[in-house]
């Protein structure tokens, strides 16, 4: 699997990636594990795999929720101005 993820380098060497890329990766990894177990493609313990996949999905959901909460609310005044000029 090849993936191209845009990275942003911060002072001090920290890297940022877009949240949707991170959550997509987590969900894709969880789905891949589950598929491998249910298709018999990997010798993974089904219970452990299900638990780990659940953790990855919960983490992806938490990132989504925190990003939504971080987004600024759109002012109703902005909506009124959009209608006046459009």
N, CA, C and O of each residue as an XYZ file, in Angstrom:
344
protein
N       0.841     -1.171      0.000
C       0.000      0.000      0.000
C       0.886      1.234      0.000
O       1.747      1.388      0.866
N       0.679      2.089     -0.947
C       1.407      3.356     -1.009
C       0.460      4.474     -0.619
O      -0.707      4.490     -1.010
N       0.987      5.407      0.159
C       0.162      6.537      0.584
C       1.000      7.797      0.536
O       2.171      7.803      0.914
N       0.388      8.845      0.071
C       1.037     10.141      0.055
C       0.279     11.043      1.019
O      -0.869     11.410      0.768
N       0.931     11.397      2.123
C       0.298     12.216      3.144
C       1.076     13.517      3.263
O       2.280     13.495      3.521
N       0.403     14.656      3.077
C       1.106     15.924      3.232
C       1.487     16.140      4.698
O       0.652     15.990      5.591
N       2.725     16.486      4.935
C       3.212     16.732      6.281
C       3.589     18.200      6.431
O       4.059     18.836      5.488
N       3.376     18.720      7.625
C       3.774     20.081      7.957
C       4.806     19.979      9.066
O       4.541     19.400     10.120
N       5.979     20.541      8.827
C       7.047     20.501      9.816
C       6.990     21.751     10.679
O       6.894     22.869     10.173
N       7.051     21.545     11.993
C       7.027     22.644     12.951
C       8.420     22.841     13.527
O       9.243     21.926     13.493
N       8.689     24.032     14.057
C       9.960     24.216     14.748
C      10.116     23.173     15.854
O       9.157     22.848     16.553
N      11.302     22.668     15.998
C      11.537     21.644     17.008
C      11.395     20.242     16.451
O      11.554     19.269     17.188
N      11.098     20.118     15.160
C      11.040     18.814     14.526
C       9.712     18.095     14.575
O       9.603     16.981     14.062
N       8.685     18.702     15.183
C       7.364     18.055     15.221
C       6.723     18.088     13.845
O       6.906     19.038     13.084
N       5.967     17.036     13.531
C       5.268     16.953     12.260
C       3.768     16.922     12.492
O       3.290     16.314     13.450
N       3.033     17.575     11.615
C       1.576     17.547     11.646
C       1.082     16.908     10.358
O       1.669     17.096      9.292
N      -0.002     16.152     10.469
C      -0.671     15.616      9.290
C      -2.140     15.993      9.399
O      -2.648     16.198     10.501
N      -2.830     16.087      8.260
C      -4.264     16.398      8.313
C      -5.014     15.320      9.103
O      -4.739     14.129      8.952
N      -5.944     15.738      9.928
C      -6.689     14.814     10.783
C      -7.442     13.775      9.961
O      -7.502     12.609     10.351
N      -8.017     14.177      8.831
C      -8.772     13.197      8.045
C      -7.873     12.108      7.487
O      -8.317     10.974      7.310
N      -6.606     12.434      7.206
C      -5.660     11.415      6.758
C      -5.339     10.455      7.902
O      -5.242      9.246      7.692
N      -5.176     10.988      9.102
C      -4.871     10.146     10.264
C      -6.044      9.229     10.592
O      -5.844      8.040     10.841
N      -7.267      9.764     10.597
C      -8.418      8.933     10.932
C      -8.684      7.904      9.837
O      -9.079      6.777     10.135
N      -8.476      8.271      8.590
C      -8.645      7.305      7.498
C      -7.643      6.163      7.634
O      -7.987      5.000      7.424
N      -6.420      6.494      7.983
C      -5.397      5.472      8.170
C      -5.768      4.529      9.309
O      -5.647      3.312      9.167
N      -6.218      5.077     10.442
C      -6.613      4.248     11.575
C      -7.762      3.312     11.205
O      -7.735      2.126     11.533
N      -8.767      3.849     10.523
C      -9.919      3.030     10.132
C      -9.541      1.965      9.100
O     -10.034      0.838      9.150
N      -8.671      2.331      8.175
C      -8.221      1.387      7.156
C      -7.418      0.249      7.784
O      -7.580     -0.910      7.402
N      -6.566      0.571      8.732
C      -5.775     -0.442      9.429
C      -6.685     -1.400     10.194
O      -6.506     -2.616     10.129
N      -7.659     -0.851     10.919
C      -8.600     -1.689     11.670
C      -9.380     -2.602     10.726
O      -9.540     -3.791     11.005
N      -9.856     -2.061      9.628
C     -10.619     -2.859      8.666
C      -9.746     -3.957      8.058
O     -10.212     -5.077      7.847
N      -8.489     -3.638      7.779
C      -7.572     -4.638      7.230
C      -7.338     -5.791      8.182
O      -7.316     -6.950      7.769
N      -7.161     -5.474      9.468
C      -6.984     -6.530     10.475
C      -8.207     -7.425     10.532
O      -8.092     -8.650     10.527
N      -9.389     -6.803     10.587
C     -10.621     -7.580     10.685
C     -10.829     -8.456      9.452
O     -11.222     -9.616      9.568
N     -10.568     -7.904      8.289
C     -10.708     -8.666      7.047
C      -9.753     -9.861      7.044
O     -10.142    -10.968      6.669
N      -8.512     -9.639      7.460
C      -7.519    -10.717      7.480
C      -7.932    -11.841      8.416
O      -7.737    -13.015      8.101
N      -8.501    -11.491      9.565
C      -8.934    -12.512     10.521
C     -10.133    -13.286      9.975
O     -10.141    -14.517      9.992
N     -11.134    -12.570      9.497
C     -12.367    -13.236      9.065
C     -12.176    -14.041      7.779
O     -12.910    -14.999      7.535
N     -11.204    -13.665      6.966
C     -10.929    -14.411      5.739
C      -9.874    -15.498      5.955
O      -9.548    -16.242      5.030
N      -9.339    -15.589      7.184
C      -8.329    -16.599      7.475
C      -6.986    -16.308      6.840
O      -6.178    -17.219      6.660
N      -6.733    -15.052      6.496
C      -5.487    -14.670      5.833
C      -4.341    -14.439      6.808
O      -3.189    -14.323      6.390
N      -4.638    -14.371      8.084
C      -3.604    -14.130      9.087
C      -3.932    -14.935     10.331
O      -5.100    -15.136     10.664
N      -2.911    -15.386     11.005
C      -3.102    -16.145     12.239
C      -3.137    -15.185     13.422
O      -2.216    -15.139     14.237
N      -4.206    -14.434     13.493
C      -4.408    -13.488     14.583
C      -5.558    -13.986     15.444
O      -6.514    -14.571     14.935
N      -5.465    -13.757     16.728
C      -6.549    -14.122     17.627
C      -7.743    -13.213     17.338
O      -7.620    -11.992     17.434
N      -8.890    -13.782     16.987
C     -10.048    -12.955     16.641
C     -10.479    -11.998     17.748
O     -10.813    -10.847     17.465
N     -10.480    -12.447     19.001
C     -10.902    -11.578     20.097
C      -9.963    -10.405     20.290
O     -10.398     -9.269     20.479
N      -8.671    -10.689     20.241
C      -7.677     -9.625     20.395
C      -7.744     -8.652     19.224
O      -7.673     -7.437     19.407
N      -7.882     -9.200     18.026
C      -7.955     -8.355     16.832
C      -9.181     -7.457     16.876
O      -9.101     -6.273     16.548
N     -10.311     -8.018     17.280
C     -11.530     -7.221     17.390
C     -11.357     -6.105     18.416
O     -11.783     -4.973     18.186
N     -10.735     -6.423     19.545
C     -10.505     -5.411     20.587
C      -9.573     -4.312     20.086
O      -9.836     -3.129     20.302
N      -8.491     -4.696     19.420
C      -7.545     -3.695     18.910
C      -8.174     -2.837     17.813
O      -7.967     -1.624     17.767
N      -8.942     -3.476     16.933
C      -9.626     -2.723     15.879
C     -10.615     -1.739     16.498
O     -10.754     -0.611     16.025
N     -11.299     -2.168     17.555
C     -12.228     -1.276     18.245
C     -11.525     -0.066     18.834
O     -12.042      1.050     18.776
N     -10.345     -0.290     19.401
C      -9.565      0.824     19.966
C      -9.178      1.805     18.870
O      -9.272      3.017     19.062
N      -8.742      1.291     17.715
C      -8.368      2.180     16.610
C      -9.566      2.978     16.106
O      -9.442      4.164     15.802
N     -10.726      2.327     16.018
C     -11.925      3.030     15.561
C     -12.354      4.095     16.569
O     -12.751      5.194     16.182
N     -12.276      3.772     17.858
C     -12.609      4.755     18.889
C     -11.654      5.945     18.848
O     -12.070      7.091     19.023
N     -10.369      5.666     18.616
C      -9.394      6.750     18.515
C      -9.702      7.642     17.312
O      -9.634      8.867     17.409
N     -10.037      7.031     16.193
C     -10.400      7.809     15.007
C     -11.643      8.660     15.278
O     -11.700      9.828     14.892
N     -12.634      8.069     15.943
C     -13.842      8.830     16.292
C     -13.521      9.984     17.228
O     -14.061     11.079     17.072
N     -12.644      9.747     18.203
C     -12.264     10.797     19.151
C     -11.555     11.945     18.434
O     -11.810     13.113     18.730
N     -10.678     11.624     17.504
C      -9.995     12.669     16.730
C     -11.017     13.474     15.947
O     -10.949     14.702     15.918
N     -11.974     12.789     15.306
C     -13.020     13.491     14.554
C     -13.809     14.438     15.455
O     -14.034     15.595     15.101
N     -14.226     13.947     16.614
C     -15.019     14.763     17.539
C     -14.218     15.976     18.012
O     -14.743     17.089     18.057
N     -12.966     15.765     18.360
C     -12.149     16.880     18.838
C     -11.900     17.900     17.743
O     -11.841     19.099     18.018
N     -11.755     17.447     16.513
C     -11.568     18.394     15.409
C     -12.835     19.187     15.142
O     -12.773     20.383     14.859
N     -13.985     18.526     15.233
C     -15.255     19.229     15.054
C     -15.437     20.269     16.156
O     -15.874     21.389     15.891
N     -15.100     19.897     17.395
C     -15.229     20.831     18.516
C     -14.266     21.999     18.380
O     -14.545     23.088     18.882
N     -13.158     21.797     17.724
C     -12.139     22.830     17.562
C     -12.524     23.843     16.490
O     -12.061     24.983     16.515
N     -13.373     23.426     15.545
C     -13.746     24.308     14.443
C     -14.541     25.498     14.959
O     -15.425     25.331     15.799
N     -14.242     26.687     14.471
C     -15.004     27.856     14.911
C     -16.434     27.784     14.387
O     -16.692     27.302     13.284
N     -17.353     28.278     15.209
C     -18.750     28.330     14.796
C     -18.924     29.424     13.761
O     -18.273     30.467     13.828
N     -19.780     29.187     12.833
C     -20.066     30.174     11.808
C     -21.107     31.132     12.363
O     -22.155     30.699     12.843
N     -20.831     32.421     12.304
C     -21.763     33.424     12.805
C     -22.985     33.523     11.904
O     -22.889     33.417     10.682
N     -24.140     33.731     12.539
C     -25.355     33.948     11.759
C     -25.241     35.229     10.954
O     -25.829     35.338      9.878
N     -24.477     36.219     11.470
C     -24.267     37.459     10.729
C     -23.579     37.181      9.406
O     -23.871     37.830      8.401
N     -22.647     36.197      9.400
C     -21.972     35.833      8.159
C     -22.978     35.293      7.148
O     -22.877     35.586      5.956
N     -23.955     34.502      7.618
C     -24.985     33.973      6.726
C     -25.809     35.109      6.119
O     -26.118     35.085      4.927
N     -26.168     36.114      6.945
C     -26.949     37.242      6.465
C     -26.171     38.021      5.412
O     -26.739     38.439      4.403
N     -24.890     38.215      5.639
C     -24.061     38.954      4.689
C     -23.921     38.177      3.388
O     -23.908     38.768      2.308
N     -23.815     36.850      3.485
C     -23.705     36.022      2.280
C     -24.951     36.169      1.409
O     -24.851     36.239      0.184
N     -26.117     36.216      2.039
C     -27.357     36.333      1.279
C     -27.511     37.725      0.686
O     -28.095     37.869     -0.388
N     -26.996     38.764      1.363
C     -27.108     40.130      0.880
C     -26.273     40.339     -0.374
O     -26.622     41.139     -1.241
N     -25.144     39.594     -0.460
C     -24.211     39.816     -1.576
C     -24.330     38.749     -2.647
O     -23.610     38.799     -3.644
N     -25.207     37.802     -2.469
C     -25.239     36.685     -3.420
C     -26.450     36.660     -4.174
O     -26.634     35.782     -5.017
